[in-house]
Amino acid sequence: MIAPLPRMVALNVTVAFVSFFALILDASPRATAGDGTAESATKLGKVPVFTIQVEAADGKPLPNVTVVCIDPSTNADLEGTAIKGGNERLQTDAFGRFTFPLGRDNIFFVIANDQGFSLSQSFDLTNHPTMVVRPWGRIEGVRMNGHRPLPNQQLMFGLDWRCVGSLDIRDRLETGRNKATTDSQGRFVFEHVPPAVIQFYENHKHPDVWNRLLPLAEVKPGRTMQVRIETQGQTVVGRLELGAGLASDIDLKSCFGGLSPDVDWHKLREPREPMEIDTIEKRTKWWQDWYKSDIGRQHLEAFATGTIFEFHSDGSFIGEMVEPGRYRINGNLQQNGKRVAVLDEVHFVVPPRGTNAGDAPFDVGKVTLKAVKNLRPGDVAADFTVRTLDGQPLKLSGFRGKYVLLDFWATWCGPCVASLPHLNKVYKDFQKDGLKVYALNQREDKQKVADFITNKTLTIPVLLDKEGNVAKQYLVTGIPQTVVIGKDGKVKKVFIGSGNEAKIRAAVEAALGE
């Protein structure tokens, strides 16, 4: 995984952290008071129902406005001034109000129309039951590299909007349909930009990969922001050589890999914001202050470096727009959905561009493509003994006769963290059928893991693979990796990468069906 890129498999390093809070009706005062008083909630049975006021920036109520709900099981797209998708659509009444029942999950509410944009979450609305629709912003920018404009460069923006709970708006609300292409002078324009903090992404040669760029920009309602994005990126080239056990006619063009910043991601992990922060304004200010700290600045810079390689049939590869810094190469080659080889992890430094650097590429030399053995359906699942978070020993063979799902993960791995809610749902749905699900943490300190899952609605038992010995037994070369084990102690299915809930659910159903 190339760390700055969203929604991808973490081969070695991926960072994307979300602060989690459990919103529990029986324990939280937010469940009985929308604005600090019980009068704001009514009862339908035992479920509190909250009334939310929708208004314009001048305070006037907005009747007949559509409010799109996004819950943990749905996605939506922001396209121009409209929201496509989502879970449920509510309508404000003649007084600009709508109601919703408060549940355990944090839910997003989005308004997008010709008048403007508003985004909130149920966690905040229970204390501050008002959504303000603010006018769209606008961005005029220029894209430079090495003091030269970059023409014909495709850009898009994403929301750097902070949320609570297992639901992350960056995973659920897509903004990628709003793209801009630079002109001959590197200039670009984004119309209808949400009034919020946004981040920029840039596409190079790989159609599905977007690199994150600096700076972040706080777009003000109804105003045009001037942005200058300047980098010192250069081209990196190299050549693959085949390791032992690989066929000479292997399709090298199908390799996937690139550069990750050679940093300690554990030290750069995002902090957990204070629990008393319950408005977007407070949250934005808190994160802006953190980004200005040394760790926050390094975190942003690390996320904005790295690249994906373009591989050619002759083994040569090329990566573009690589900033000066320390990097490591990682990647893999898959055939028929199976990982058959991995790139040898090479560490090197890309020097700063010199004044006479021109367009000469930086050559990293040869990188070995090494054959790997994969865990396959039908293999006997290796027995192991590990400890739970509360220190109790757990032995896999103790569950012979039951179905077991193992998920190899780490707190620093964005795709791992994103997949946990889906695994949690599979666990809840199939627990009655005897399915055992364990989140097997990789090489992290017990207290760090315990702190990370505090206040999460995670019911999957967490195990500690402190030395990574279980991962070695199960031939794990990248996380997340999910393994489904049958009642006979044999592997039924292996997912390299996060897979998705539907595929994992189908694999579990197939195993149970046997």
Beta strands, then each sheet from edge to edge (+ up, - down):
strand 1: 41-44
strand 2: 47-56
strand 3: 66-70
strand 4: 76-79
strand 5: 82-85
strand 6: 88-91
strand 7: 97-101
strand 8: 108-113
strand 9: 116-121
strand 10: 130-133
strand 11: 137-145
strand 12: 148-149
strand 13: 154-159
strand 14: 173-174
strand 15: 179-181
strand 16: 187-193
strand 17: 197-203
strand 18: 210-218
strand 19: 224-231
strand 20: 234-242
strand 21: 255-261
strand 22: 307-308
strand 23: 310-311
strand 24: 316-322
strand 25: 325-335
strand 26: 338-343
strand 27: 347-350
strand 28: 362-371
strand 29: 385-388
strand 30: 393-395
strand 31: 403-409
strand 32: 435-442
strand 33: 462-465
strand 34: 481-485
strand 35: 491-496
sheet 1: 1+ 2- 7+
sheet 2: 1+ 2- 10-
sheet 3: 6+ 3- 8+ 9-
sheet 4: 5+ 4- 14-
sheet 5: 12+ 11- 16+
sheet 6: 12+ 11- 19-
sheet 7: 15+ 13- 17+ 18-
sheet 8: 22+ 21- 25+ 26- 28+ 20+ 24- 23+
sheet 9: 22+ 21- 25+ 27-
sheet 10: 30+ 29- 33+ 32+ 31+ 34- 35+
end
